[in-house]
């Protein structure tokens, strides 16, 4: 496999699905992954599979103080080159009025506020250097809607607007992109579609297309809503 000029890359939600597939695909091309996820067990497995200089930590991105401490540790090595906000959760299928306050808040706290927490603590170093790409994962449900997943749709529509506004705030030479990863057979999709999810490509197959696309993003893509 072709190895690229090494980059330091932050990926949230690396414990499973798209995040784990991305971490493996990017590491295989010679890049250093700094990743987080809530599962301490999965983080321990990743740390064993991808030893230093890769760096994995168990945390919840909705807790700002924990994200701040993580960023401070990562940024000892300097600003990162690529920041991928992948972590996300979805509500159980239900009409909006049947979604509890607790569940609705959890979706907003992780998908939207968690993304902002990561940006808040990693972006300043990137802005100071005047280089770097931010990719905030959106969804087909961030540009369209479906019943039963209104809270998730709301957060992904918000990610689209937030990222495009952020793009207008960045200095020349940087980029922020809302990315629709497409429909992939992950645990999240299975919670919504059940067995129908199996008719779509899995995360490993998706990563073979997504990794080179992410690595090819640059200032010319700033503010563009893209899809894998």
Secondary structure, 3 states (H helix, E strand, C coil): CCCCCCCEEEEECCCCHHHHHHHHHHHHCCCEEEEEECCHHHHHHHHHHCCCCCEEEECCCCCHHHHHHHHHHHHHHCCCCEEEECCCCCCCCCCHHHCCHHHHHHHHHHHHHHHHHHHHHHHHHHHHHCCEEEEEECCHHHCCCCCCCHHHHHHHHHHHHHHHHHHHHCCCCEEEEEEECCCCECHHHHHHHHHHHHHCCEHHHHHHHHHHHHHCCCHHHCCCCEEC
